[in-house]
Each structure stands twice: as structure tokens, then as C-alpha cells.
Amino acid sequence: MRKLSLVDVIMSSKGKFFSVLFVKKNGEERLLNGRIGVVGKLKGGKSSVNYDKFLSVYDVQIGGYRSVNKETIKEVKFGGKVYKL
């Protein structure tokens, strides 16, 4: 049986809320509470997100979309469980 990656945990959330701790481009850690698959706030235009390297997550505290680098995710909290590297 294959071990779930942290990205797999996020993808399995299927639009439910989760928290993700990751390292931003400037080296700071960030805790984001959000959801994937939110389309109600889209305003049209083209996304410049590289989906091979980044996840597009709707940040519920800020009310906007954020890109999370898949390679810098340190921890995911989902479904009452904490998943770490």
C-alpha cells in the first residue's frame, strides 16, 4: 500500500476545509486555512498558476486565492488528523 503524500491528503479533501503549513517564496512559513475547488469567487481571465508545481487554494480568512508550492508543504490538518512529512 502506497503512503499518502501531503498533496494527496489535500486533494482528498474534495472541497472540505483543511489547514496547510508551507514555506512561502520569501522563506517564511505560512499557515493557510482553506479549500480547493472553490469557483464562486472567480472573476474570469487566465490563471498563471503552474499546476505541476503549485496548488490553487481559496484562503477563507483573506477571501482570495493563494498558490501553495507542493514541494514546500510541511503539514496538513484535515478530518481531525494531522499529517506531517
N, C-alpha and C positions, 0 to 999 in steps of 0.2 A: 504494500500500500504506500502510495506516494504521500510525502509530507506536504501539507498546505503551505504555500508561501503567503506572506502578508498581503500581497496583491490579490491572491486567490480569496483570502478572507474578505477583503473589501468588495470584490466582485460578487461574492456570495451573499452580500447584504441585500441585494436586489431592491434598492431604494429605501431601505430602512436606515435609521440613524446609526452612526458609528463615530468614533474618535480616532484620529491618526496623529502620531507624533513622528515628525520628519525633520530633516535638516534643509533649511532654505538655501538658496543660491549664495547668499552672503555668509553662510556658515552658522547662522543662528538656528536653534531648534524652535519648532512651532507646533503647537497642539491645535488641531483643527477639528471642530465638531461639524459634521456634515452628512451629506447624502450624495449618492451618484444617481444619474438618470433623471435629474430634475430638468424639465424642459419649459416649465411655465414662466420662467424669468428670461428666456432667450429673447434677444432683440433683433435677430437677423444678422446678416453679414457672415463672414467666414471665420472659422476658428483657426488660429495659428498654432494650436497645440499639437506637438508630435506625440501621437498616442502610443507609439512604441516605447517611449521613454517616460511619458507623463500620464497621470490620471486627471481628468477634469472632475472636480468635486465642488458641489454647491456648499459654501460655508454659511450655515444658518445664523451665526452670530453677526456676520458682516452683511449678509444678504447679497452675496455675489459669488461668482465662480472663481476658483483658485486651481492652479496647476500644481500637482504633487509629483515630485520626481520619484518614480518607482524604486530607484536604486538607493534612495536615502531614507526610506521608511524604516523607523526603529521599532514602532509599537502600534498595534491596532486594538481597540476595545470595541467589541461587538457582541451582542447577545449575552451580556453578563460575563463574558470571558475576556481575558487579556492575552493577546498573542504578541510574543517578542521574538526577535531574531535569535 
